[in-house]
Amino acid sequence: MGSRGLVLVIQKTIFFSDINPTASRFSIPFSQVKTHDFLNEAEAKELDDKNPMQVWLLDPSMKGTNITFNKWVMGSSSLYVLTNTWNPVVKNNQLKKGKMVQLWSFRLNSLLCFALVKL
Protein backbone atom coordinates (compact mmCIF):
# COMPACT_ATOMS: atom_id res chain seq x y z
CA MET A 1 0.00 0.00 0.00
CA GLY A 2 3.02 2.32 0.22
CA SER A 3 2.35 3.14 3.85
CA ARG A 4 4.92 4.06 6.45
CA GLY A 5 5.32 4.91 10.12
CA LEU A 6 3.56 1.91 11.67
CA VAL A 7 2.96 2.67 15.38
CA LEU A 8 1.10 0.62 18.00
CA VAL A 9 -1.40 3.02 19.57
CA ILE A 10 -3.15 0.66 21.99
CA GLN A 11 -3.68 -2.98 22.84
CA LYS A 12 -6.84 -3.43 24.86
CA THR A 13 -9.63 -5.74 25.83
CA ILE A 14 -12.94 -4.83 24.22
CA PHE A 15 -15.44 -3.60 26.79
CA PHE A 16 -19.23 -3.51 26.50
CA SER A 17 -19.08 0.24 25.87
CA ASP A 18 -16.89 -0.44 22.79
CA ILE A 19 -19.55 -2.66 21.19
CA ASN A 20 -22.68 -0.97 22.53
CA PRO A 21 -24.63 0.17 19.42
CA THR A 22 -26.08 3.13 21.34
CA ALA A 23 -22.61 4.46 22.20
CA SER A 24 -21.21 3.72 18.71
CA ARG A 25 -17.60 4.40 19.64
CA PHE A 26 -14.27 2.72 20.35
CA SER A 27 -12.51 4.27 23.33
CA ILE A 28 -8.76 4.75 23.48
CA PRO A 29 -7.97 5.93 27.04
CA PHE A 30 -4.83 8.05 27.35
CA SER A 31 -3.74 5.87 30.28
CA GLN A 32 -3.51 2.88 27.91
CA VAL A 33 -2.03 4.61 24.85
CA LYS A 34 1.46 3.25 24.13
CA THR A 35 2.67 6.54 22.62
CA HIS A 36 1.09 9.78 21.46
CA ASP A 37 3.80 10.17 18.82
CA PHE A 38 1.46 8.82 16.14
CA LEU A 39 0.00 12.33 15.83
CA ASN A 40 1.88 15.14 14.19
CA GLU A 41 1.85 18.60 15.75
CA ALA A 42 -0.96 19.94 13.52
CA GLU A 43 -3.19 16.91 14.23
CA ALA A 44 -2.63 17.17 17.97
CA LYS A 45 -3.56 20.87 17.84
CA GLU A 46 -6.72 20.17 15.84
CA LEU A 47 -7.85 17.61 18.40
CA ASP A 48 -6.92 19.92 21.31
CA ASP A 49 -9.06 22.61 19.63
CA LYS A 50 -12.00 20.14 19.69
CA ASN A 51 -11.94 19.54 15.93
CA PRO A 52 -12.59 15.89 15.04
CA MET A 53 -10.66 14.37 12.15
CA GLN A 54 -11.83 12.10 9.35
CA VAL A 55 -9.39 9.20 9.07
CA TRP A 56 -9.21 5.90 7.24
CA LEU A 57 -9.57 2.65 9.22
CA LEU A 58 -8.53 -0.75 7.92
CA ASP A 59 -10.61 -3.24 9.90
CA PRO A 60 -9.70 -6.87 10.74
CA SER A 61 -11.51 -8.14 7.61
CA MET A 62 -9.23 -5.84 5.55
CA LYS A 63 -12.13 -3.54 4.67
CA GLY A 64 -11.31 0.15 4.64
CA THR A 65 -13.76 2.73 5.93
CA ASN A 66 -13.76 6.43 6.74
CA ILE A 67 -14.26 7.05 10.43
CA THR A 68 -14.18 10.01 12.82
CA PHE A 69 -11.23 10.28 15.21
CA ASN A 70 -11.69 12.63 18.14
CA LYS A 71 -10.33 13.56 21.54
CA TRP A 72 -12.67 13.72 24.51
CA VAL A 73 -11.81 15.29 27.86
CA MET A 74 -13.94 13.94 30.70
CA GLY A 75 -13.06 15.65 33.96
CA SER A 76 -9.41 14.91 34.68
CA SER A 77 -9.12 12.07 32.17
CA SER A 78 -8.81 12.20 28.40
CA LEU A 79 -9.35 9.66 25.67
CA TYR A 80 -9.31 9.33 21.93
CA VAL A 81 -12.38 7.83 20.26
CA LEU A 82 -13.32 6.37 16.90
CA THR A 83 -16.96 7.27 16.23
CA ASN A 84 -19.74 7.64 13.65
CA THR A 85 -19.14 4.58 11.47
CA TRP A 86 -17.93 2.36 14.32
CA ASN A 87 -21.07 0.15 14.57
CA PRO A 88 -20.61 -1.45 11.11
CA VAL A 89 -16.98 -2.25 12.05
CA VAL A 90 -18.24 -4.07 15.17
CA LYS A 91 -20.88 -5.97 13.22
CA ASN A 92 -18.78 -6.87 10.16
CA ASN A 93 -15.90 -8.17 12.28
CA GLN A 94 -17.93 -9.87 15.04
CA LEU A 95 -16.11 -7.87 17.73
CA LYS A 96 -17.03 -9.27 21.14
CA LYS A 97 -16.65 -8.12 24.73
CA GLY A 98 -13.55 -9.61 26.36
CA LYS A 99 -11.58 -10.07 23.12
CA MET A 100 -8.19 -8.41 22.70
CA VAL A 101 -7.49 -5.97 19.86
CA GLN A 102 -4.65 -3.74 18.75
CA LEU A 103 -5.02 -0.38 17.05
CA TRP A 104 -2.07 0.62 14.86
CA SER A 105 -1.53 3.95 13.16
CA PHE A 106 0.24 4.47 9.87
CA ARG A 107 0.62 7.11 7.19
CA LEU A 108 -0.65 6.83 3.64
CA ASN A 109 0.41 9.79 1.50
CA SER A 110 1.14 11.55 4.82
CA LEU A 111 -2.48 11.13 5.98
CA LEU A 112 -3.20 9.52 9.36
CA CYS A 113 -4.75 6.05 9.06
CA PHE A 114 -5.47 3.23 11.48
CA ALA A 115 -5.56 -0.55 11.34
CA LEU A 116 -7.54 -2.61 13.84
CA VAL A 117 -6.21 -6.12 14.50
CA LYS A 118 -7.99 -8.90 16.39
CA LEU A 119 -5.68 -11.04 18.52
Beta strands, then each sheet from edge to edge (+ up, - down):
strand 1: 4-13
strand 2: 25-29
strand 3: 53-58
strand 4: 64-74
strand 5: 77-83
strand 6: 100-108
strand 7: 111-118
sheet 1: 1+ 6- 7+ 3+ 4- 5+ 2-
end
